[in-house]
Amino acid sequence: DDFTPTPLSDREVLALFEKMMEDMNLNEDRKTPLREKDFSTKKEMVMQYISSASKVGSLKSSKQITPQDFICELKSGAADERLVGLLESLRVSLTSNPVSWVENFGNEGLGLLLDILERLVDAKQQDNILKKVQHKIIQCLKAFMNNKYGLERIMDEQRSLLLLAKAINPRQTNMMTDVVKLLSAICIVGEKNMIS
């Protein structure tokens, strides 16, 4: 029953080392000192990364929900408190999992979140549950774009900025604050991208 891994080539170790740094959402300034480490240190870091990745997959498999599970749930049309709970779990997963998890949630998951947000901002009447759902979606979008991949997807999705702007509601100050923070971050990053 013991699993004996095949030894990794130097090239595979270095490729996994780069993937590990991407999964950790490190910017270039933080990657540079790690890249300067000697090969044996990099290999040890990669082995720990592989070990923790396999534990996450096996030990948490009974509890951890995959990006595809969330996508299926969002497609199923969950509503009310069930949707609030689902979105809270999604927010936690988007925040606590590596960038590769967010990438697997990807454009399809982002599109589903924006579809729900669009229905809510266009609705004439909103009860407390729908207001809660809308705020949870904003929090999920914030978690989604908390890395380079997610931020680029949000900026590439034409309707995202319009929907965020429509979601500004002075009667929901906490949500309005979150939306304004998101739009500010998008503006700052967008301006930096245009300068470079």
Solvent accessible surface area in square Angstrom, and as a share of the most:
residue,aa,sasa,rsa
1,D,198,1.03
2,D,140,0.73
3,F,172,0.72
4,T,115,0.67
5,P,75,0.47
6,T,111,0.65
7,P,127,0.80
8,L,44,0.22
9,S,56,0.36
10,D,92,0.48
11,R,202,0.74
12,E,82,0.37
13,V,0,0.00
14,L,76,0.38
15,A,63,0.49
16,L,47,0.23
17,F,3,0.01
18,E,67,0.30
19,K,94,0.40
20,M,8,0.04
21,M,0,0.00
22,E,91,0.41
23,D,15,0.08
24,M,100,0.44
25,N,69,0.36
26,L,34,0.17
27,N,83,0.43
28,E,100,0.45
29,D,118,0.61
30,R,157,0.57
31,K,10,0.04
32,T,66,0.38
33,P,73,0.46
34,L,32,0.16
35,R,84,0.31
36,E,133,0.60
37,K,91,0.39
38,D,84,0.44
39,F,73,0.30
40,S,77,0.50
41,T,45,0.26
42,K,25,0.11
43,K,76,0.32
44,E,109,0.49
45,M,42,0.19
46,V,0,0.00
47,M,81,0.36
48,Q,114,0.51
49,Y,40,0.15
50,I,66,0.33
51,S,46,0.30
52,S,57,0.37
53,A,53,0.41
54,S,67,0.43
55,K,113,0.48
56,V,56,0.32
57,G,47,0.45
58,S,76,0.49
59,L,134,0.67
60,K,106,0.45
61,S,75,0.48
62,S,104,0.67
63,K,173,0.73
64,Q,51,0.23
65,I,66,0.33
66,T,66,0.39
67,P,9,0.06
68,Q,94,0.42
69,D,65,0.34
70,F,0,0.00
71,I,6,0.03
72,C,85,0.51
73,E,57,0.26
74,L,10,0.05
75,K,119,0.51
76,S,75,0.48
77,G,53,0.51
78,A,11,0.09
79,A,58,0.45
80,D,89,0.46
81,E,96,0.43
82,R,142,0.52
83,L,13,0.07
84,V,13,0.08
85,G,38,0.37
86,L,20,0.10
87,L,0,0.00
88,E,52,0.23
89,S,45,0.29
90,L,0,0.00
91,R,71,0.26
92,V,71,0.41
93,S,16,0.10
94,L,6,0.03
95,T,84,0.49
96,S,83,0.54
97,N,26,0.13
98,P,57,0.36
99,V,15,0.09
100,S,27,0.18
101,W,20,0.07
102,V,2,0.01
103,E,82,0.37
104,N,93,0.48
105,F,1,0.00
106,G,6,0.06
107,N,95,0.48
108,E,82,0.37
109,G,0,0.00
110,L,1,0.01
111,G,16,0.15
112,L,29,0.14
113,L,0,0.00
114,L,0,0.00
115,D,53,0.28
116,I,13,0.06
117,L,0,0.00
118,E,65,0.29
119,R,154,0.56
120,L,13,0.07
121,V,29,0.17
122,D,75,0.39
123,A,42,0.32
124,K,191,0.81
125,Q,155,0.69
126,Q,42,0.19
127,D,85,0.44
128,N,118,0.61
129,I,41,0.21
130,L,58,0.29
131,K,69,0.29
132,K,95,0.40
133,V,1,0.01
134,Q,6,0.03
135,H,36,0.16
136,K,39,0.16
137,I,0,0.00
138,I,0,0.00
139,Q,44,0.19
140,C,0,0.00
141,L,0,0.00
142,K,90,0.38
143,A,10,0.08
144,F,0,0.00
145,M,14,0.06
146,N,109,0.56
147,N,15,0.08
148,K,148,0.63
149,Y,44,0.17
150,G,0,0.00
151,L,26,0.13
152,E,69,0.31
153,R,49,0.18
154,I,0,0.00
155,M,63,0.28
156,D,97,0.50
157,E,53,0.24
158,Q,173,0.77
159,R,65,0.24
160,S,0,0.00
161,L,76,0.38
162,L,107,0.53
163,L,4,0.02
164,L,0,0.00
165,A,49,0.38
166,K,102,0.43
167,A,1,0.01
168,I,66,0.33
169,N,33,0.17
170,P,95,0.60
171,R,211,0.77
172,Q,28,0.12
173,T,84,0.49
174,N,113,0.58
175,M,1,0.01
176,M,53,0.23
177,T,64,0.37
178,D,21,0.11
179,V,0,0.00
180,V,71,0.41
181,K,113,0.48
182,L,6,0.03
183,L,34,0.17
184,S,50,0.32
185,A,40,0.31
186,I,7,0.04
187,C,89,0.53
188,I,101,0.51
189,V,44,0.25
190,G,14,0.14
191,E,107,0.48
192,K,129,0.55
193,N,86,0.44
194,M,171,0.76
195,I,137,0.69
196,S,126,0.81
